[in-house]
Amino acid sequence: MPTHGRERQGSVGYEDNAVTEFHLNEAQRSLMAEALYLARFLIGQGAEHADPSLVQRRRDRIREIQHALQTQTHPVHRDARPVSAIPLAVRRAFVQALMLVSRYFTVGGLGWRGTLRSPTLSQYCPDPVPPDWHTPDRLLKLCDRFQLGDDCHDTLRHHLSDVDADIAVQRRLIAAVLDTVHLTVEGDAVPPREAFAALFQVLFGGILLNPDKLDGLFTPTQIYFCVDFPTGDRAEDWQALSVPEHQSRLRDLHHQIQTFNFSKFRRFPTFGPCDPATIDGRWVRQVCDRTGLSASEVREMLSKSVGVLPRADAEMVLIHDIWGPYWQLRFSQFESDYASLSDCDEPLRAGETAYTETGPLTCRELFQLQGDTVT
């Protein structure tokens, strides 16, 4: 995702000594783990069929743990407090969250269009946000209301400006992509399936799909392909999906969608199969000409904006995929968090480093070599 010369920050960082931090020791962490285990048992089906005396013992035990961990609880203030009594970092975070909520509509599914009939998407309506929440004047009033100084106001203003700029670039990209197949974000008419088949072809290495086996939809920031993948291996079903020379690649694509691997985390939030390397280069240049973005920016952004779903699953997951993870990409640090998980299945290397309270610790430091023995 392009950052245009700056380091993108998912959230505004602050240091504030007024915030109390709690750290669990080893014994307390062990109690937390035990409590989670007991809670899963008590709310699950296992408790329904277990010996009543066992269930009671476990209920008693979880109450004991709750009492033992009371010192680590945070007080809940049920009475109104003066603003100055609320920790500064909490006030900052609250104002930031309020202002980001006003951007939720611009990265979600408002204005979606496509060939798929989706009662869920059609009927979903997020809670309305007052129009002035998007304005600089509202930020100024909130900062005044929560007694945040000029420095905090400026930091939040710059952060929101960065978010708005990134959203604008993303919307420009999707508009340009649609324009290459003579589609527009605005409009009421149902787009032709042939346009989605043409987009699928340039995005996925030239694979030809039967338009009748494909539904597509788009929002101002995302594109989804819903493919009618066969549920079995019958040759005639795959022949109806595509020409023979592309069926093997479609099978591979279907397997990739259905199979979990950690490398998918590199393409948060869609976790899709759109590989930047397989996107048609000539077509990418058309998008670059329309947006002013570089080829590498276009490829990278599309790999995180394009999703592929089995048509049979679309109604079940689209509402989550469109309205859920995408805001996390724009408003939080989740992208870097997920990227750190992308190589979790690879062997540990000696130089792997964990950063602890006492300093960095490398993997090689966990092992001691004594003669021919490693401990």
C-alpha positions in Angstrom: 0.0 0.0 0.0 1.5 3.4 -1.0 2.5 5.7 1.8 3.7 8.6 -0.5 6.9 9.3 1.4 5.7 8.8 4.9 5.5 6.0 7.3 1.8 5.0 7.7 0.7 4.8 11.3 -2.4 2.7 12.1 -3.0 4.6 15.3 -1.7 7.7 17.0 0.9 6.8 19.6 1.1 8.6 23.0 3.0 8.4 26.2 1.1 9.3 29.3 2.3 8.5 32.9 -1.3 8.9 34.1 -2.2 5.5 32.7 -1.8 2.7 35.1 -0.3 -0.5 33.6 -1.0 -3.9 35.0 1.5 -6.8 34.4 0.5 -10.4 35.3 3.2 -12.5 36.9 3.7 -16.1 36.0 1.3 -17.4 38.6 -1.4 -15.0 37.6 -1.0 -15.9 33.9 -1.4 -19.5 34.9 -4.6 -18.7 36.7 -5.9 -16.8 33.7 -5.2 -19.8 31.5 -7.0 -22.1 33.9 -10.0 -19.7 34.1 -10.3 -19.7 30.3 -10.2 -23.5 30.2 -12.9 -23.7 32.9 -15.0 -21.1 31.2 -15.0 -23.0 27.9 -16.1 -26.1 29.7 -18.9 -24.4 31.6 -20.4 -22.7 28.6 -19.9 -25.6 26.2 -21.8 -28.8 25.6 -19.4 -30.7 27.8 -21.0 -29.4 31.0 -24.4 -30.6 29.9 -23.3 -34.2 30.0 -20.8 -34.1 32.8 -21.2 -35.3 36.4 -23.1 -32.5 38.3 -20.6 -32.6 41.1 -17.7 -32.0 38.6 -19.6 -29.0 37.1 -20.1 -27.6 40.6 -16.4 -28.0 41.6 -15.4 -26.2 38.4 -17.8 -23.4 39.1 -16.4 -23.0 42.6 -12.9 -23.1 41.2 -13.5 -20.3 38.7 -15.0 -18.2 41.5 -11.8 -18.7 43.5 -9.7 -17.6 40.5 -11.9 -14.6 40.1 -11.3 -13.6 43.7 -7.6 -14.2 43.4 -7.3 -11.9 40.4 -9.3 -9.0 41.8 -6.2 -7.0 42.4 -5.6 -6.9 38.6 -9.1 -5.5 37.7 -9.5 -2.0 36.5 -12.1 0.1 38.5 -15.3 0.9 36.6 -16.5 4.4 37.4 -20.3 4.4 37.4 -20.6 8.0 38.4 -19.8 11.0 36.2 -16.2 12.1 36.6 -14.7 15.5 35.7 -12.9 15.4 32.4 -9.6 16.2 34.0 -9.8 13.0 36.1 -9.9 10.8 33.0 -6.4 9.8 32.0 -5.1 11.9 29.1 -4.3 8.9 26.9 -7.9 7.6 27.3 -9.3 11.0 26.3 -7.1 11.2 23.2 -8.0 7.6 22.1 -11.7 8.3 22.6 -11.6 11.5 20.4 -9.6 9.7 17.8 -12.1 6.8 17.7 -15.0 9.2 17.3 -13.4 10.9 14.4 -12.5 7.7 12.7 -16.0 6.4 13.0 -17.1 9.1 10.6 -14.9 7.6 8.0 -16.3 4.1 8.4 -18.9 4.7 5.7 -16.3 5.6 3.1 -14.5 2.3 3.4 -17.5 0.0 3.8 -20.1 -1.2 1.5 -22.2 1.9 0.9 -22.9 2.2 -2.8 -22.1 -1.4 -3.7 -23.2 -2.7 -7.1 -22.9 -6.0 -8.8 -24.6 -9.0 -10.4 -25.1 -10.9 -7.2 -28.5 -10.7 -5.5 -27.6 -10.2 -1.8 -30.5 -9.7 0.6 -28.0 -9.3 3.4 -26.0 -6.5 1.8 -29.1 -4.8 0.5 -30.7 -4.7 4.0 -27.6 -3.9 6.1 -27.5 -0.3 7.3 -24.8 0.9 9.7 -25.8 3.3 12.5 -25.9 6.8 11.2 -23.2 9.3 12.2 -23.9 13.0 12.5 -22.6 14.7 9.3 -20.5 17.2 11.1 -18.4 14.5 12.7 -16.3 14.5 9.5 -15.4 18.2 9.8 -12.4 20.0 11.3 -14.8 22.1 13.4 -16.0 18.9 15.2 -12.5 17.8 15.9 -11.8 21.2 17.4 -14.9 21.0 19.6 -14.1 17.5 20.8 -10.6 18.5 21.7 -11.9 21.4 23.7 -14.6 19.3 25.4 -12.0 16.7 26.5 -9.4 19.3 27.4 -6.8 18.2 24.8 -4.2 20.8 24.0 -3.0 22.2 20.7 -0.3 19.6 20.2 -2.8 16.8 20.5 -5.3 18.5 18.2 -2.6 19.0 15.6 -1.5 15.3 15.9 -5.0 14.1 15.4 -5.7 16.5 12.6 -2.6 15.2 10.7 -3.5 11.6 11.4 -7.0 12.1 10.0 -5.6 13.9 7.0 -3.4 10.9 6.3 -6.3 8.5 6.6 -8.5 10.6 4.3 -5.7 10.9 1.7 -5.2 7.1 1.7 -9.0 6.5 1.3 -9.0 9.0 -1.6 -6.2 7.1 -3.4 -7.9 3.8 -2.9 -11.2 5.1 -4.3 -9.3 6.6 -7.3 -7.7 3.2 -7.9 -11.0 1.3 -7.9 -12.6 3.9 -10.2 -9.8 3.5 -12.6 -9.9 -0.3 -12.5 -13.7 -0.2 -13.3 -13.1 2.3 -16.0 -10.9 -0.1 -18.0 -14.0 -2.3 -18.5 -16.4 0.7 -19.0 -17.9 0.5 -15.5 -18.4 3.3 -13.0 -18.9 3.3 -9.2 -22.1 5.3 -9.5 -25.2 4.1 -11.2 -28.2 1.9 -10.7 -28.0 -0.5 -13.6 -26.8 -4.0 -13.0 -23.3 -4.3 -14.5 -22.8 -7.0 -17.2 -21.1 -10.2 -16.1 -18.8 -9.9 -19.1 -17.1 -6.9 -17.5 -16.3 -8.9 -14.4 -15.0 -11.8 -16.5 -12.7 -9.4 -18.3 -11.4 -8.0 -15.0 -10.9 -11.5 -13.6 -8.9 -12.3 -16.7 -6.4 -9.5 -16.3 -6.1 -9.9 -12.5 -5.6 -13.6 -12.5 -3.0 -14.3 -15.2 -5.3 -14.5 -18.2 -7.7 -17.1 -16.9 -10.9 -17.1 -19.0 -14.2 -17.7 -17.1 -17.6 -18.4 -18.4 -19.5 -15.2 -17.4 -22.6 -17.2 -16.6 -20.5 -18.9 -13.8 -19.4 -15.7 -12.3 -21.0 -13.0 -10.2 -19.2 -9.8 -9.2 -19.7 -6.8 -7.1 -17.7 -3.8 -6.1 -17.8 -0.9 -3.6 -15.8 2.3 -4.0 -12.9 0.6 -2.3 -13.1 -3.2 -3.0 -13.9 -5.7 -5.7 -15.2 -9.3 -5.1 -15.5 -12.2 -7.6 -18.0 -14.9 -6.7 -17.2 -18.0 -8.8 -19.5 -20.9 -9.2 -16.8 -23.5 -8.5 -18.0 -27.1 -8.9 -18.3 -29.0 -5.6 -16.8 -32.2 -7.0 -14.4 -33.4 -9.7 -16.8 -34.1 -12.5 -15.1 -33.1 -15.7 -18.3 -31.7 -17.3 -18.8 -29.3 -14.4 -15.3 -27.8 -14.8 -15.8 -27.7 -18.6 -18.8 -25.5 -18.0 -16.7 -23.1 -15.9 -13.8 -22.5 -18.4 -12.0 -23.7 -21.5 -9.8 -26.8 -21.0 -6.5 -25.1 -21.0 -7.5 -23.0 -18.0 -9.2 -25.6 -15.9 -6.1 -26.8 -14.1 -5.3 -23.2 -12.9 -8.9 -22.7 -11.8 -8.6 -25.9 -9.7 -5.4 -24.6 -8.2 -7.1 -21.3 -7.5 -10.1 -23.0 -5.8 -7.7 -25.1 -3.7 -5.8 -22.0 -2.7 -9.0 -20.3 -1.5 -10.2 -23.4 0.4 -6.8 -24.1 2.1 -5.3 -22.1 4.9 -1.7 -21.1 4.9 0.1 -18.3 6.8 1.3 -16.5 3.6 -2.3 -15.3 3.1 -1.8 -12.9 6.0 0.4 -10.8 3.6 -2.8 -9.8 1.8 -4.8 -8.5 4.7 -7.7 -7.7 4.7 -9.1 -9.9 1.8 -6.5 -12.7 2.4 -7.3 -13.3 -1.3 -5.4 -15.1 -4.1 -4.7 -12.1 -6.2 -1.0 -12.4 -6.7 0.7 -9.1 -7.7 3.0 -10.9 -10.1 0.2 -12.5 -12.2 -1.7 -9.2 -12.9 -1.5 -8.3 -16.6 1.3 -5.7 -17.1 -0.2 -3.9 -20.1 -3.5 -3.5 -18.2 -1.6 -2.2 -15.1 -0.1 0.5 -17.2 -3.6 1.6 -18.2 -4.5 1.9 -14.5 -1.3 3.8 -13.8 -2.2 6.3 -16.5 -5.6 6.9 -15.0 -4.3 7.2 -11.4 -0.8 8.5 -11.4 0.3 5.6 -9.2 3.3 3.4 -10.0 2.9 -0.1 -11.3 4.2 -1.6 -8.0 1.7 0.5 -6.0 -1.2 -0.6 -8.3 -0.2 -4.3 -8.0 0.3 -4.2 -4.2 -3.0 -2.3 -3.5 -5.1 -4.6 -5.7 -3.7 -7.7 -4.1 -5.3 -6.4 -0.9 -8.5 -5.1 -2.4 -9.6 -8.0 -4.6 -11.4 -11.1 -3.1 -12.5 -14.4 -4.6 -15.2 -16.5 -3.1 -17.1 -19.6 -4.0 -20.5 -18.3 -5.1 -22.2 -20.7 -2.7 -20.5 -19.0 0.2 -20.9 -15.4 -0.9 -24.1 -14.5 1.0 -22.6 -16.0 4.2 -19.4 -14.0 4.2 -19.7 -10.9 2.1 -21.3 -8.8 4.8 -18.3 -9.5 7.1 -15.6 -9.1 4.4 -16.9 -5.8 3.1 -17.9 -4.1 6.3 -15.5 -5.9 8.6 -11.8 -6.2 8.1 -11.4 -3.4 5.5 -11.8 -0.6 8.1 -9.1 -2.3 10.1 -6.6 -1.8 7.2 -7.3 1.9 7.1 -7.8 2.7 10.8 -5.6 0.4 12.8 -2.2 -1.3 12.9 -3.6 -4.7 12.0 -1.9 -4.8 8.6 1.6 -4.9 10.2 0.3 -7.3 12.9 -0.9 -9.8 10.3 2.2 -9.3 8.2 4.3 -10.6 11.1 2.2 -13.8 11.1 2.9 -14.5 7.4 6.0 -16.7 8.1 4.8 -18.4 11.3 5.0 -21.8 9.6 8.7 -21.4 8.6 11.5 -22.8 10.8 13.0 -20.5 13.4 16.3 -19.0 12.5 19.1 -18.4 15.0 18.8 -14.7 14.6 15.1 -14.5 15.3 14.6 -11.9 18.0 12.0 -11.4 20.7 11.9 -8.1 22.5 11.4 -8.6 26.2 11.2 -6.2 29.2 14.8 -6.9 29.9 16.0 -6.4 26.3 16.2 -8.3 23.0 16.6 -12.1 23.1 17.6 -14.1 20.1 16.7 -17.7 19.4 20.3 -18.9 19.6 20.5 -17.6 23.2 17.9 -20.2 24.2 20.2 -23.0 23.5 23.5 -24.0 25.2 26.1 -26.2 23.4 28.1 -28.3 25.8 30.4 -30.7 23.9 28.1 -32.6 21.6 25.0 -31.8 23.6 22.5 -29.0 23.1 20.3 -28.0 26.0 
